């Protein structure tokens, strides 16, 4: 880790999540990738989508900043649905 006991999560991990998704896509991974860990803004959603994520999941933001959740979900539904026909936003 970072010199402390226990794991890390949240915004500190976003960079590593982006790098890992890019690496997986460059290696040819075609399976859907649901990205999480550090998604606390629409900017994070865009980074993950651009890296190759198929969808995102939210966790800590719902506890620490619940007022952001609706906007993040609406944005994620929008950008992950682009170019798809009959996309169900509940599954995007």
TIKOLFI-67892 format. One record per residue: x, y, z of N, C-alpha, C, O, CB in turn; residue in one letter. Coordinates in steps of 0.1 Angstrom, whole numbers, plus 2048, in hexadecimal, padded with zeros to 3 digits. Glycine has a CB too. Layout:
N
- X, Y, Z, X, Y, Z, X, Y, Z, X, Y, Z, X, Y, Z, A
...
# end
This chain:
92
- 808, 7F4, 800, 800, 800, 800, 808, 80C, 800, 813, 80E, 7F9, 7F7, 800, 80C, X
- 804, 816, 808, 80A, 823, 809, 810, 825, 816, 811, 830, 81B, 800, 82E, 806, X
- 815, 81A, 81C, 81C, 81C, 829, 813, 81A, 835, 817, 81B, 841, 823, 829, 82A, X
- 806, 819, 833, 7FD, 817, 83E, 7F6, 809, 83D, 7F6, 803, 832, 7F2, 822, 83D, X
- 7F2, 804, 848, 7EA, 7F8, 848, 7DD, 7FA, 842, 7D7, 805, 842, 7E9, 7F2, 857, X
- 7D8, 7EF, 83C, 7CB, 7EF, 836, 7CB, 7F3, 827, 7D6, 7F6, 822, 7C2, 7F9, 83D, X
- 7C0, 7F3, 821, 7BF, 7F6, 813, 7BC, 805, 810, 7BB, 80D, 819, 7B4, 7EE, 80C, X
- 7BC, 808, 804, 7B9, 816, 800, 7AD, 816, 7F6, 7AB, 80C, 7EF, 7C5, 81D, 7F9, X
- 7A6, 820, 7F6, 79A, 821, 7ED, 797, 830, 7EB, 79D, 839, 7F1, 78E, 81A, 7F3, X
- 78E, 832, 7E2, 78A, 840, 7E0, 792, 847, 7D5, 799, 841, 7CD, 78A, 848, 7EC, X
- 792, 854, 7D6, 799, 85C, 7CB, 7A8, 859, 7C9, 7AD, 85A, 7BE, 798, 86B, 7CF, X
- 7AF, 854, 7D4, 7BD, 851, 7D2, 7BE, 846, 7C8, 7C9, 845, 7C1, 7C2, 84C, 7DF, X
- 7B4, 83D, 7C6, 7B6, 832, 7BD, 7B1, 834, 7AF, 7B4, 82C, 7A6, 7AD, 826, 7C3, X
- 7AB, 840, 7AC, 7A6, 842, 79F, 7B0, 841, 794, 7AE, 83A, 78A, 79F, 850, 79E, X
- 7BC, 846, 796, 7C7, 846, 78C, 7CA, 837, 789, 7CC, 834, 77E, 7D3, 84D, 792, X
- 7CB, 82F, 793, 7CF, 821, 791, 7C4, 819, 78A, 7C7, 810, 782, 7D2, 81A, 79F, X
- 7B8, 81D, 78D, 7AC, 817, 786, 7AD, 81A, 777, 7AB, 811, 76F, 79F, 81B, 78C, X
- 7AF, 826, 774, 7B0, 82B, 766, 7BB, 823, 75F, 7BA, 81E, 754, 7B2, 83A, 765, X
- 7C7, 823, 765, 7D3, 81C, 75F, 7D0, 80D, 75D, 7D4, 808, 753, 7DF, 81E, 768, X
- 7CA, 807, 767, 7C7, 7F9, 765, 7BD, 7F6, 75A, 7BE, 7EC, 753, 7C1, 7F3, 773, X
- 7B3, 7FE, 759, 7A9, 7FC, 74E, 7AF, 7FE, 741, 7AD, 7F6, 737, 79D, 806, 750, X
- 7B7, 809, 73F, 7BF, 80B, 732, 7C7, 7FF, 72F, 7C7, 7FA, 724, 7C7, 817, 733, X
- 7CF, 7FA, 739, 7D8, 7EE, 737, 7D0, 7E2, 732, 7D4, 7DB, 729, 7E0, 7EB, 743, X
- 7C4, 7E0, 739, 7BC, 7D4, 735, 7B7, 7D5, 727, 7B7, 7CB, 720, 7B0, 7D3, 73F, X
- 7B2, 7E1, 723, 7AE, 7E3, 715, 7B9, 7E1, 70B, 7B7, 7DC, 700, 7A7, 7F1, 714, X
- 7C5, 7E7, 70F, 7D0, 7E5, 706, 7D5, 7D7, 704, 7DA, 7D3, 6FA, 7DC, 7EE, 70B, X
- 7D2, 7CF, 70E, 7D5, 7C1, 70D, 7CB, 7B9, 706, 7CC, 7AD, 704, 7D7, 7BB, 71B, X
- 7C0, 7BF, 702, 7B6, 7B9, 6FA, 7AA, 7B4, 702, 7A1, 7AC, 6FD, 7BB, 7AE, 6F3, X
- 7A8, 7B8, 70F, 79C, 7B3, 716, 790, 7B9, 710, 78F, 7C5, 70F, 79E, 7B8, 725, X
- 787, 7B1, 70C, 77A, 7B5, 706, 76E, 7B4, 70F, 764, 7BA, 70D, 777, 7AC, 6FA, X
- 770, 7AD, 71B, 765, 7AC, 724, 761, 7BA, 72A, 76A, 7C3, 72A, 769, 7A3, 730, X
- 755, 7BC, 72E, 751, 7C8, 735, 759, 7CB, 741, 75C, 7C1, 749, 742, 7C8, 738, X
- 75D, 7D7, 743, 764, 7DB, 74F, 75C, 7E5, 757, 759, 7F0, 752, 773, 7E0, 74C, X
- 758, 7E2, 763, 751, 7EB, 76B, 75B, 7F1, 775, 760, 7EA, 77E, 745, 7E4, 773, X
- 75D, 7FE, 774, 767, 805, 77B, 762, 80B, 788, 757, 811, 788, 76E, 80F, 772, X
- 76A, 80B, 792, 766, 812, 79E, 773, 815, 7A6, 77E, 814, 7A1, 75D, 809, 7A7, X
- 771, 81B, 7B1, 77C, 81F, 7BA, 781, 82D, 7B6, 78A, 82E, 7AE, 788, 815, 7B9, X
- 77B, 837, 7BC, 77F, 844, 7BA, 775, 84C, 7B1, 778, 858, 7AE, 78C, 844, 7B3, X
- 76A, 847, 7AE, 760, 84E, 7A6, 758, 857, 7AF, 74F, 853, 7B5, 757, 844, 79E, X
- 75C, 864, 7AE, 755, 86E, 7B7, 751, 87A, 7AF, 74D, 884, 7B5, 75E, 872, 7C2, X
- 752, 879, 7A2, 74F, 885, 799, 74C, 880, 78B, 74F, 875, 787, 75A, 890, 799, X
- 746, 889, 783, 743, 886, 775, 751, 885, 76E, 752, 87F, 764, 73A, 890, 76F, X
- 75A, 88D, 773, 768, 88C, 76D, 76E, 87F, 76E, 775, 87A, 764, 771, 897, 773, X
- 76C, 878, 779, 771, 86B, 77B, 76A, 861, 772, 770, 858, 76C, 76F, 866, 78A, X
- 75D, 863, 770, 756, 85A, 767, 75B, 85B, 759, 75D, 851, 752, 747, 85E, 767, X
- 75E, 868, 754, 763, 86A, 747, 771, 864, 745, 774, 85D, 73B, 764, 879, 744, X
- 77A, 865, 74F, 787, 85F, 74F, 786, 850, 74D, 78D, 84A, 745, 78F, 862, 75C, X
- 77D, 849, 755, 77B, 83B, 754, 776, 836, 747, 77A, 82C, 742, 773, 836, 760, X
- 76C, 83E, 742, 766, 83B, 735, 771, 83C, 72A, 772, 833, 722, 75A, 844, 732, X
- 778, 846, 72A, 783, 848, 721, 78E, 83E, 722, 794, 83A, 718, 789, 856, 722, X
- 790, 838, 72E, 79A, 82E, 72F, 795, 820, 72A, 79D, 817, 728, 79D, 82C, 73E, X
- 788, 81F, 728, 782, 812, 723, 778, 80B, 72C, 774, 800, 729, 78E, 809, 720, X
- 774, 812, 737, 76A, 80B, 73F, 75D, 80A, 738, 759, 812, 730, 768, 814, 74C, X
- 756, 800, 73B, 748, 7FD, 736, 73D, 803, 73E, 733, 806, 739, 746, 7EE, 734, X
- 740, 805, 74B, 737, 80B, 754, 73F, 80F, 761, 74B, 80C, 762, 72B, 801, 758, X
- 739, 816, 76A, 73F, 81A, 776, 736, 816, 782, 72A, 814, 780, 742, 829, 777, X
- 73C, 814, 78E, 734, 812, 79A, 738, 81D, 7A4, 743, 822, 7A4, 737, 804, 79F, X
- 72E, 820, 7AC, 730, 82A, 7B6, 72F, 824, 7C4, 727, 81B, 7C6, 726, 836, 7B5, X
- 737, 829, 7CD, 736, 824, 7DB, 739, 82F, 7E5, 72F, 835, 7EA, 741, 819, 7DD, X
- 745, 833, 7E7, 748, 83C, 7F1, 741, 84A, 7EF, 73D, 850, 7F9, 757, 83F, 7F2, X
- 740, 84E, 7E3, 739, 85B, 7E0, 72B, 85B, 7E5, 726, 865, 7E9, 73A, 85E, 7D1, X
- 724, 84F, 7E5, 717, 84F, 7EA, 716, 851, 7F9, 70C, 855, 7FE, 711, 841, 7E7, X
- 721, 84E, 800, 721, 850, 80F, 727, 85E, 812, 721, 865, 81A, 72A, 845, 815, X
- 732, 862, 80C, 738, 86E, 80F, 733, 87B, 808, 732, 886, 80E, 747, 86E, 80C, X
- 72E, 879, 7FC, 728, 884, 7F4, 71C, 880, 7ED, 71B, 881, 7E0, 733, 88A, 7EB, X
- 711, 87C, 7F4, 705, 877, 7ED, 6FF, 881, 7E4, 6F8, 87D, 7DB, 6FB, 873, 7F8, X
- 701, 88E, 7E6, 6FB, 898, 7DD, 701, 897, 7CF, 6FB, 89D, 7C6, 6FD, 8A6, 7E3, X
- 70C, 891, 7CD, 712, 890, 7C0, 70D, 884, 7B8, 70E, 883, 7AC, 721, 88F, 7C2, X
- 707, 87A, 7BF, 704, 86D, 7B8, 6FA, 86F, 7AC, 6FD, 869, 7A2, 6FD, 864, 7C2, X
- 6F0, 876, 7AD, 6E6, 877, 7A2, 6ED, 87D, 796, 6EB, 877, 78B, 6DB, 881, 7A7, X
- 6F5, 887, 797, 6FC, 88D, 78B, 705, 883, 785, 706, 882, 779, 703, 89A, 78F, X
- 70D, 87C, 78D, 717, 872, 789, 70F, 867, 781, 714, 863, 776, 71F, 86C, 794, X
- 705, 862, 787, 6FD, 857, 780, 6F7, 85C, 773, 6F8, 854, 769, 6F2, 852, 78A, X
- 6F1, 867, 773, 6EB, 86D, 767, 6F6, 86E, 75C, 6F4, 86A, 750, 6E4, 87A, 769, X
- 701, 873, 760, 70C, 875, 756, 711, 868, 751, 714, 866, 745, 718, 87D, 75C, X
- 713, 85E, 75A, 718, 851, 756, 70E, 84A, 74D, 712, 844, 743, 71A, 848, 763, X
- 701, 84B, 750, 6F7, 845, 747, 6F8, 84B, 739, 6F7, 844, 72F, 6E9, 847, 74D, X
- 6FA, 858, 739, 6FB, 85F, 72C, 707, 85B, 724, 706, 857, 718, 6FC, 86E, 72E, X
- 713, 85B, 72A, 71F, 858, 722, 721, 84A, 71F, 726, 846, 714, 72B, 85E, 728, X
- 71C, 841, 728, 71D, 833, 725, 713, 82E, 71B, 714, 823, 716, 71D, 82B, 732, X
- 708, 835, 719, 6FD, 832, 710, 700, 837, 702, 6FA, 832, 6F8, 6F0, 837, 715, X
- 709, 841, 700, 70B, 846, 6F3, 70F, 83C, 6E9, 718, 833, 6EC, 716, 851, 6F4, X
- 709, 83C, 6DE, 70C, 833, 6D3, 705, 825, 6D4, 707, 81D, 6CC, 71B, 831, 6D3, X
- 6FE, 823, 6DF, 6F7, 816, 6E2, 6E8, 819, 6DE, 6E3, 823, 6E0, 6F9, 811, 6F0, X
- 6E2, 80E, 6D9, 6D4, 80F, 6D6, 6CC, 807, 6E1, 6D1, 7FC, 6E5, 6D0, 80A, 6C8, X
- 6C1, 80C, 6E5, 6B9, 805, 6EF, 6C0, 803, 6FC, 6BE, 7F8, 702, 6B3, 7F8, 6EA, X
- 6CA, 80B, 700, 6D1, 809, 70C, 6C8, 80C, 718, 6C0, 816, 718, 6DE, 813, 70D, X
- 6C8, 803, 722, 6C1, 805, 72E, 6C9, 80C, 738, 6D3, 806, 73C, 6BB, 7F7, 733, X
- 6C6, 818, 73C, 6CF, 820, 745, 6D1, 819, 752, 6DC, 81B, 758, 6C9, 82D, 747, X
- 6C8, 810, 756, 6CA, 809, 763, 6D5, 7FF, 762, 6DA, 7FB, 76C, 6BD, 802, 767, X
- 6D9, 7FB, 756, 6E4, 7F1, 754, 6F0, 7F7, 74F, 6FA, 7F0, 74C, 6DF, 7E6, 74C, X
- 6F1, 804, 74C, 6FC, 80A, 746, 706, 80D, 751, 711, 813, 74E, 6F9, 817, 73E, X
# end
